[in-house]
Amino acid sequence: MTLQLMPDPTLAGALCKNQGEKFYSGRACKEARALCEECPVRERCLEVCLEEESRPWARRWGVWGGMTAIERTRKFGPAPGEMQEA
């Protein structure tokens, strides 16, 4: 599986494109986050992710902008789709 970025032209320079499942797999999370540290669009990536995760059906998943789903939940609260399950 190849990582498919959300359709946003500002993410064209992302280092993660064509990197595969490491951004979704817990065991490869360190490798994914290390790649994010060097990425020129890391901040914009996180912004786009948070915009997408604000939708009513959204759930947090994967590494985006150098943050795991758990880290984003701790910092920004649960995504709307996760709150409905409680």
PAVEXKOL-626361 format. One record per atom (N, C-alpha, C): residue in three letters; atom name; x negated, y negated, z. Coordinates in nm, 4 decimals, m for minus. Last residue first. Layout:
residues N
NODE type atom        x        y        z
NODE  ALA   CA        X        Y        Z
...
//
This chain:
residues 86
NODE type atom        x        y        z
NODE  ALA    N   1.8480  m0.7303   2.2503
NODE  ALA   CA   1.8404  m0.7267   2.3975
NODE  ALA    C   1.9757  m0.7097   2.4618
NODE  GLU    N   1.8768  m0.7667   1.9816
NODE  GLU   CA   1.8732  m0.6297   2.0306
NODE  GLU    C   1.8796  m0.6219   2.1824
NODE  GLN    N   1.8552  m1.0328   1.9288
NODE  GLN   CA   1.9879  m0.9734   1.9165
NODE  GLN    C   1.9941  m0.8325   1.9726
NODE  MET    N   1.5847  m1.0842   1.9378
NODE  MET   CA   1.6668  m1.1303   2.0497
NODE  MET    C   1.8045  m1.0645   2.0472
NODE  GLU    N   1.4916  m0.9965   1.6939
NODE  GLU   CA   1.4542  m0.9204   1.8138
NODE  GLU    C   1.5399  m0.9603   1.9322
NODE  GLY    N   1.5805  m1.1880   1.5177
NODE  GLY   CA   1.6271  m1.0501   1.5007
NODE  GLY    C   1.5945  m0.9622   1.6198
NODE  PRO    N   1.4336  m1.4185   1.6071
NODE  PRO   CA   1.5776  m1.4079   1.6234
NODE  PRO    C   1.6309  m1.2649   1.6100
NODE  ALA    N   1.1340  m1.3247   1.7868
NODE  ALA   CA   1.1999  m1.3644   1.6627
NODE  ALA    C   1.3504  m1.3442   1.6804
NODE  PRO    N   1.0433  m1.4426   2.1167
NODE  PRO   CA   1.0828  m1.3391   2.0208
NODE  PRO    C   1.1461  m1.3982   1.8956
NODE  GLY    N   0.7781  m1.6929   2.1579
NODE  GLY   CA   0.9029  m1.6259   2.1930
NODE  GLY    C   0.9422  m1.5240   2.0883
NODE  PHE    N   0.5270  m1.7916   2.1044
NODE  PHE   CA   0.6414  m1.8608   2.0436
NODE  PHE    C   0.7766  m1.8009   2.0808
NODE  LYS    N   0.3415  m1.6359   2.2538
NODE  LYS   CA   0.3230  m1.7806   2.2389
NODE  LYS    C   0.4501  m1.8531   2.1953
NODE  ARG    N   0.4404  m1.3735   2.2476
NODE  ARG   CA   0.4006  m1.4348   2.3751
NODE  ARG    C   0.3927  m1.5870   2.3652
NODE  THR    N   0.4757  m1.3421   1.9705
NODE  THR   CA   0.5914  m1.3355   2.0601
NODE  THR    C   0.5584  m1.4008   2.1937
NODE  ARG    N   0.2115  m1.3564   1.8832
NODE  ARG   CA   0.3083  m1.4578   1.8379
NODE  ARG    C   0.4307  m1.4581   1.9282
NODE  GLU    N   0.1064  m1.1278   2.0089
NODE  GLU   CA   0.0546  m1.2609   2.0434
NODE  GLU    C   0.1511  m1.3711   2.0007
NODE  ILE    N   0.2542  m0.9288   1.8758
NODE  ILE   CA   0.2661  m0.9455   2.0213
NODE  ILE    C   0.2170  m1.0832   2.0644
NODE  ALA    N   0.1639  m0.9578   1.6131
NODE  ALA   CA   0.3053  m0.9795   1.6440
NODE  ALA    C   0.3250  m1.0029   1.7938
NODE  THR    N  m0.1540  m1.1338   1.6195
NODE  THR   CA  m0.0717  m1.0133   1.6098
NODE  THR    C   0.0731  m1.0494   1.6411
NODE  MET    N  m0.3098  m1.3879   1.4249
NODE  MET   CA  m0.2357  m1.3485   1.5454
NODE  MET    C  m0.1554  m1.2215   1.5200
NODE  GLY    N  m0.4217  m1.4777   1.1899
NODE  GLY   CA  m0.5116  m1.4367   1.2975
NODE  GLY    C  m0.4425  m1.3929   1.4251
NODE  GLY    N  m0.2162  m1.5160   1.0124
NODE  GLY   CA  m0.2842  m1.6328   1.0663
NODE  GLY    C  m0.3740  m1.6001   1.1848
NODE  TRP    N  m0.0831  m1.2114   1.1095
NODE  TRP   CA  m0.0646  m1.3275   1.0215
NODE  TRP    C  m0.1350  m1.4457   1.0859
NODE  VAL    N  m0.0368  m0.8743   1.1368
NODE  VAL   CA  m0.1305  m0.9834   1.1687
NODE  VAL    C  m0.1119  m1.0919   1.0636
NODE  GLY    N   0.2901  m0.7198   1.2073
NODE  GLY   CA   0.1621  m0.7435   1.1423
NODE  GLY    C   0.0786  m0.8588   1.1959
NODE  TRP    N   0.5988  m0.8713   1.2933
NODE  TRP   CA   0.5213  m0.7535   1.2525
NODE  TRP    C   0.3887  m0.8004   1.1944
NODE  ARG    N   0.9104  m0.9679   1.4283
NODE  ARG   CA   0.7664  m0.9929   1.4201
NODE  ARG    C   0.6949  m0.8626   1.3858
NODE  ARG    N   1.2049  m1.0121   1.2338
NODE  ARG   CA   1.1321  m0.9410   1.3390
NODE  ARG    C   0.9845  m0.9752   1.3210
NODE  ALA    N   1.5015  m1.1908   1.1337
NODE  ALA   CA   1.3567  m1.1674   1.1363
NODE  ALA    C   1.3097  m1.0878   1.2577
NODE  TRP    N   1.7545  m1.2769   1.0919
NODE  TRP   CA   1.7328  m1.1324   1.0885
NODE  TRP    C   1.5865  m1.0931   1.1127
NODE  PRO    N   1.7401  m1.5622   1.0927
NODE  PRO   CA   1.8231  m1.4889   1.1893
NODE  PRO    C   1.7960  m1.3383   1.1971
NODE  ARG    N   1.3993  m1.6866   1.0663
NODE  ARG   CA   1.5275  m1.6496   1.0045
NODE  ARG    C   1.6065  m1.5590   1.0994
NODE  SER    N   1.1517  m1.7217   1.1651
NODE  SER   CA   1.2584  m1.7987   1.2288
NODE  SER    C   1.3957  m1.7658   1.1698
NODE  GLU    N   0.9670  m1.5912   1.0136
NODE  GLU   CA   1.0138  m1.5225   1.1335
NODE  GLU    C   1.1230  m1.5994   1.2068
NODE  GLU    N   0.9092  m1.7857   0.8212
NODE  GLU   CA   0.9813  m1.6637   0.7826
NODE  GLU    C   1.0409  m1.5940   0.9046
NODE  GLU    N   0.7681  m1.9675   0.9838
NODE  GLU   CA   0.8875  m2.0109   0.9100
NODE  GLU    C   0.9727  m1.8897   0.8730
NODE  LEU    N   0.5573  m1.8066   1.0664
NODE  LEU   CA   0.6534  m1.8545   1.1665
NODE  LEU    C   0.7809  m1.9065   1.1008
NODE  CYS    N   0.4284  m1.7720   0.8159
NODE  CYS   CA   0.4785  m1.6587   0.8923
NODE  CYS    C   0.5856  m1.7027   0.9917
NODE  VAL    N   0.3519  m2.0329   0.7580
NODE  VAL   CA   0.4454  m1.9633   0.6692
NODE  VAL    C   0.5082  m1.8455   0.7430
NODE  GLU    N   0.1703  m2.0755   0.9733
NODE  GLU   CA   0.2884  m2.1613   0.9545
NODE  GLU    C   0.3941  m2.0913   0.8701
NODE  LEU    N  m0.0236  m1.8806   0.9194
NODE  LEU   CA   0.0547  m1.8725   1.0421
NODE  LEU    C   0.1807  m1.9576   1.0313
NODE  CYS    N  m0.1175  m1.9845   0.6752
NODE  CYS   CA  m0.0621  m1.8501   0.6816
NODE  CYS    C   0.0258  m1.8346   0.8060
NODE  ARG    N  m0.2305  m2.2247   0.7536
NODE  ARG   CA  m0.1101  m2.2275   0.6693
NODE  ARG    C  m0.0404  m2.0910   0.6716
NODE  GLU    N  m0.4495  m2.1208   0.8987
NODE  GLU   CA  m0.3484  m2.2038   0.9646
NODE  GLU    C  m0.2187  m2.2080   0.8848
NODE  ARG    N  m0.5925  m1.9726   0.6944
NODE  ARG   CA  m0.5411  m1.9099   0.8171
NODE  ARG    C  m0.4304  m1.9921   0.8826
NODE  VAL    N  m0.7192  m2.0243   0.4582
NODE  VAL   CA  m0.5763  m2.0603   0.4680
NODE  VAL    C  m0.5121  m2.0037   0.5947
NODE  PRO    N  m0.9810  m1.9305   0.4664
NODE  PRO   CA  m0.9600  m2.0743   0.4489
NODE  PRO    C  m0.8131  m2.1182   0.4623
NODE  CYS    N  m1.0880  m1.6887   0.7041
NODE  CYS   CA  m0.9963  m1.7233   0.5954
NODE  CYS    C  m0.9708  m1.8739   0.5866
NODE  GLU    N  m1.2322  m1.5915   0.9127
NODE  GLU   CA  m1.3074  m1.6529   0.8027
NODE  GLU    C  m1.2170  m1.7111   0.6932
NODE  GLU    N  m1.0381  m1.4794   1.0751
NODE  GLU   CA  m1.1272  m1.5809   1.1308
NODE  GLU    C  m1.2016  m1.6578   1.0226
NODE  CYS    N  m0.9273  m1.2749   0.9204
NODE  CYS   CA  m0.8537  m1.4004   0.9391
NODE  CYS    C  m0.9437  m1.5126   0.9898
NODE  LEU    N  m1.1154  m1.0750   0.9588
NODE  LEU   CA  m1.1000  m1.1319   0.8256
NODE  LEU    C  m1.0279  m1.2665   0.8353
NODE  ALA    N  m1.0614  m1.0181   1.2254
NODE  ALA   CA  m1.1947  m1.0683   1.1886
NODE  ALA    C  m1.1899  m1.1331   1.0503
NODE  ARG    N  m0.8059  m0.9129   1.2078
NODE  ARG   CA  m0.8246  m1.0412   1.2742
NODE  ARG    C  m0.9611  m1.1014   1.2418
NODE  ALA    N  m0.8626  m0.6695   1.0772
NODE  ALA   CA  m0.7760  m0.7692   1.0144
NODE  ALA    C  m0.7988  m0.9070   1.0760
NODE  GLU    N  m1.0199  m0.5426   1.2708
NODE  GLU   CA  m1.0753  m0.5703   1.1375
NODE  GLU    C  m0.9939  m0.6782   1.0670
NODE  LYS    N  m0.8353  m0.5165   1.4770
NODE  LYS   CA  m0.9580  m0.5945   1.4969
NODE  LYS    C  m1.0196  m0.6342   1.3639
NODE  CYS    N  m0.6375  m0.3430   1.3645
NODE  CYS   CA  m0.6064  m0.4825   1.3963
NODE  CYS    C  m0.7322  m0.5679   1.4126
NODE  ALA    N  m0.6312  m0.0801   1.3139
NODE  ALA   CA  m0.7209  m0.1606   1.2309
NODE  ALA    C  m0.7058  m0.3101   1.2588
NODE  ARG    N  m0.4415   0.0291   1.4801
NODE  ARG   CA  m0.5794   0.0771   1.4927
NODE  ARG    C  m0.6775  m0.0060   1.4111
NODE  GLY    N  m0.1973  m0.0860   1.4028
NODE  GLY   CA  m0.2593  m0.1226   1.5293
NODE  GLY    C  m0.4053  m0.0834   1.5378
NODE  SER    N  m0.1362  m0.2056   1.0829
NODE  SER   CA  m0.1719  m0.0887   1.1619
NODE  SER    C  m0.2448  m0.1308   1.2886
NODE  TYR    N  m0.1112  m0.4204   0.9228
NODE  TYR   CA   0.0116  m0.3659   0.9805
NODE  TYR    C  m0.0153  m0.2510   1.0753
NODE  PHE    N  m0.3431  m0.4864   0.8098
NODE  PHE   CA  m0.2697  m0.5955   0.8727
NODE  PHE    C  m0.1402  m0.5483   0.9376
NODE  LYS    N  m0.4318  m0.2587   0.6853
NODE  LYS   CA  m0.4994  m0.3003   0.8088
NODE  LYS    C  m0.4259  m0.4127   0.8801
NODE  GLU    N  m0.3210  m0.1804   0.4393
NODE  GLU   CA  m0.2435  m0.1648   0.5615
NODE  GLU    C  m0.3103  m0.2144   0.6891
NODE  GLY    N  m0.4616  m0.4094   0.1944
NODE  GLY   CA  m0.3904  m0.2892   0.2369
NODE  GLY    C  m0.3307  m0.2962   0.3758
NODE  GLN    N  m0.5908  m0.6159   0.0680
NODE  GLN   CA  m0.6593  m0.5507   0.1797
NODE  GLN    C  m0.5845  m0.4296   0.2342
NODE  ASN    N  m0.4897  m0.7884  m0.1247
NODE  ASN   CA  m0.5453  m0.6596  m0.1673
NODE  ASN    C  m0.6203  m0.5863  m0.0564
NODE  LYS    N  m0.5512  m1.0752   0.0675
NODE  LYS   CA  m0.4833  m1.0142  m0.0464
NODE  LYS    C  m0.5624  m0.8924  m0.0940
NODE  CYS    N  m0.6975  m1.1919   0.2709
NODE  CYS   CA  m0.6332  m1.0640   0.2974
NODE  CYS    C  m0.5677  m1.0007   0.1752
NODE  LEU    N  m0.7869  m1.4445   0.2156
NODE  LEU   CA  m0.8847  m1.3355   0.2072
NODE  LEU    C  m0.8202  m1.1985   0.2218
NODE  ALA    N  m0.5979  m1.6706   0.0211
NODE  ALA   CA  m0.6054  m1.5831   0.1383
NODE  ALA    C  m0.7031  m1.4681   0.1170
NODE  GLY    N  m0.5461  m1.8541  m0.1762
NODE  GLY   CA  m0.6854  m1.8291  m0.1400
NODE  GLY    C  m0.7034  m1.7363  m0.0213
NODE  ALA    N  m0.2669  m1.8770  m0.1868
NODE  ALA   CA  m0.3387  m1.8121  m0.2972
NODE  ALA    C  m0.4828  m1.7774  m0.2624
NODE  LEU    N  m0.1022  m2.0070  m0.0180
NODE  LEU   CA  m0.1706  m1.8891   0.0351
NODE  LEU    C  m0.2535  m1.8167  m0.0710
NODE  THR    N   0.0323  m2.2009  m0.1500
NODE  THR   CA  m0.0742  m2.2464  m0.0613
NODE  THR    C  m0.1512  m2.1297   0.0001
NODE  PRO    N   0.2398  m2.0742  m0.2852
NODE  PRO   CA   0.1163  m2.1022  m0.3578
NODE  PRO    C   0.0021  m2.1493  m0.2687
NODE  ASP    N   0.4091  m1.8133  m0.1582
NODE  ASP   CA   0.3758  m1.9511  m0.1244
NODE  ASP    C   0.2428  m1.9811  m0.1911
NODE  PRO    N   0.5701  m1.5432  m0.0985
NODE  PRO   CA   0.5489  m1.6279  m0.2162
NODE  PRO    C   0.5303  m1.7749  m0.1781
NODE  MET    N   0.3715  m1.3595   0.1318
NODE  MET   CA   0.4961  m1.4281   0.1041
NODE  MET    C   0.4715  m1.5240  m0.0120
NODE  LEU    N   0.1559  m1.1044   0.0051
NODE  LEU   CA   0.1793  m1.2294   0.0756
NODE  LEU    C   0.3152  m1.2852   0.0391
NODE  GLN    N   0.1286  m0.7743   0.0409
NODE  GLN   CA   0.1945  m0.8708  m0.0451
NODE  GLN    C   0.2223  m0.9954   0.0364
NODE  LEU    N  m0.1198  m0.5358   0.0585
NODE  LEU   CA  m0.0555  m0.6465   0.1276
NODE  LEU    C   0.0026  m0.7432   0.0263
NODE  THR    N  m0.0554  m0.2204  m0.0796
NODE  THR   CA  m0.1299  m0.3458  m0.0881
NODE  THR    C  m0.0506  m0.4551  m0.0192
NODE  MET    N  m0.0847   0.1178   0.0000
NODE  MET   CA   0.0000   0.0000   0.0000
NODE  MET    C  m0.0888  m0.1236   0.0000
//
